[in-house]
Amino acid sequence: MIVASLPSVPPLRPRYVTEADKMAQLPSPSASKAAWQQATQAENSRASSPLSTRAQGKQPQRSYPAPNESFVLLQDSMIRSIPSPTPATVVPKKTAPTNQKTVPVKGIHQSPVHQQSEPDHSNPTPISHHLRSTMRLFNVLSTRTDIDHPLCAECTQILLSSLQRQLDETKKERDGYIAFEKEVRKERERESLDLSRQDAEKKIERLKFDEQSAIEQLRLADREREQLDEELKLLEAEEKALEEEETEFWRSHNEHLLVSAEQASRLASLRAAYAADYATLEKLERTNVYNDAFCIGHDGVFGTINGLRLGRVAGVPVEWPEINAAWGQTLLLLYTIARKLDYTFENYRLIPMGSFSRIERTIGDKATYELYGSGDLHLGRLLHNRRFDFAMVAFLECLKQLIDYVKSQDPTVDFPHQIVKDKIGDASVKLQFSQEEAWTRALRHVLLALKIVLKWTTNGGNG
C-alpha cells in the first residue's frame, strides 16, 4: 500500500559504534580477537569492489525520487492491526526547510503528535475521509516504530541504506564469533589430545613401521609396474604384428574376391556359351543333312531324287540327261550310305561321277559298266544299252548287299520289296526287252529302298 505525504523534519543522526570499540569491550583472549579481525578483513576484501576509483566514478549513480514523490511502504500485518476510527488522532503538519533531509534515528522516540478531537461529521466528504484514514495510518506507524511518519523517498532510501549497513556489520560480527568459536574448540581439542612422551615415542615407532611398510609396498608396486610395462610392450608388438597380419589377410581376401568374381563371370559366360552350343548341337542332331542332300520323293508315276525324275513312260517324255543325272545322285547316295556304315561291297566298286557314273567289277575280268544311257539310234546304242543294263543290275546287287547288312544289324527293319537277281518286287531294272512302265516302277522301288536304308542310318539305328 502506498501513501503519499509531504516530507517531514529530519531527526538527528545516531552515533554508530565502531568495530574497534566493540572488540575492546569483548572479554576474550587476544588470539581469538586476532582470528576474528582476520576473518573480518577477509570478508571486507571480498565485499570490496574490484573497480578502481576512476572506474567507480564512471558507474551510473542511482537517482533518488524527488520529494514530491514521497511514499511509505506498509506491510499487511500493520494494515490488519489498524485501530478503530474512534477516537481519531490527528498528526499536525511540521514545517521544515526545503533543503533539510529527514534522517531516521534508532532508539530515540519523538512524539510531537498532539491528539485533538475531530468534529464528528455525520456525512463526511470523500476527501476528508481519505485524509482521516491517512492520518490514522501515519499515527499507527509512528507508534510502532522509532521514526516519525510520513517519510520522503530520499529519507526512506537513507533508512534502507543504514539498515543494510547494520545488517552487513551484524553478519561480519557473526562470522567473527563463528571463527572465534572454531578456534576455541580447536584449542580445547589440542588440550584434550595432549599425549605423554612415551605415547609419543610409541606413536613415532608405529609411524616409522608404517612408513617402512609403505616404502616396501611402493617398491613392490614399482617392480610390478615395470613388469606390466614389459608386458605392455610385448602386447603392443603382438598387436602390431596382428594388425599387419590382418592387413595382409584382408588384402589377400580382396584379391581372392576379385579372382572369384572374375572366375564366376567366366564360368557364367562359359555356361551361357555351353547352353547355346548345346542347343545348336541338339538342333544339328535333329537336322538330317542326308535328307537335305538327297531329297527322295515322287512326281506322279516317277520316283525323284533332288527333283530329278528317274524313268520313262509313254506320253511323258523324260530327257536322258535328266535320267543320267538322277542315276548319278542315286549312285552317290548308295556310296555315301556305305561309307557312313563303313561297309564294303563284294565284287563291285562304285564310282560316282555325276551324270557319267560307273560301276566296276573287282573280280574276274574287272569290267566297268556305265550307269547312264543315250537316245541315239545306231548299232552302238544296242551295245551301250546292254552295258547300261549290266550297270543297273550291278547297282541292284550292291543295294541287296546293303539291305542284307541292315537286316543283320536290325531285324525290325522292313523292306516292302524283295530283290531277286535283276528284279525288285515284280519289275526288272533292265531296260532292254522291257516296257518303260515296268522299268520306271522298278526304279521307283529302288529309290524307296534307298530311303528306308537312309532313314535307318541317320536315326542312329546303326549304333
Sequence and secondary structure as in RCSB ss.txt:
>XXXX:A:sequence
MIVASLPSVPPLRPRYVTEADKMAQLPSPSASKAAWQQATQAENSRASSPLSTRAQGKQPQRSYPAPNESFVLLQ
DSMIRSIPSPTPATVVPKKTAPTNQKTVPVKGIHQSPVHQQSEPDHSNPTPISHHLRSTMRLFNVLSTRTDIDHP
LCAECTQILLSSLQRQLDETKKERDGYIAFEKEVRKERERESLDLSRQDAEKKIERLKFDEQSAIEQLRLADRER
EQLDEELKLLEAEEKALEEEETEFWRSHNEHLLVSAEQASRLASLRAAYAADYATLEKLERTNVYNDAFCIGHDG
VFGTINGLRLGRVAGVPVEWPEINAAWGQTLLLLYTIARKLDYTFENYRLIPMGSFSRIERTIGDKATYELYGSG
DLHLGRLLHNRRFDFAMVAFLECLKQLIDYVKSQDPTVDFPHQIVKDKIGDASVKLQFSQEEAWTRALRHVLLAL
KIVLKWTTNGGNG
>XXXX:A:secstr
 B                HHHHHHHS   HHHHHHHHHHHHHHHHHHS SS HHHHHHS       GGG   B  
HHHHHT   SSS          TT      TT              SS  HHHHHHHHHHHHHHHHHHHSSS S 
  HHHHHHHHHHHHHHHHHHHHHHHHHHHHHHHHHHHHHHHHT   HHHHHHHHHHHHHHHHHHHHHHHHHHHHH
HHHHHHHHHHHHHHHHHHHHHHHHHHHHHHHHHHHHHHHHHHHHHHHHHHHHHHHHHHHHH  HHHHHS EEEET
TEEEETTEEE  BTTB   HHHHHHHHHHHHHHHHHHHHHTT   SSEEEE  GGG EEEESSTT  EEE     
  SHHHHHHHHHHHHHHHHHHHHHHHHHHHHHHH TT   SS EETTEETTEES  TTS HHHHHHHHHHHHHHH
HHHHHHHHTTTT 
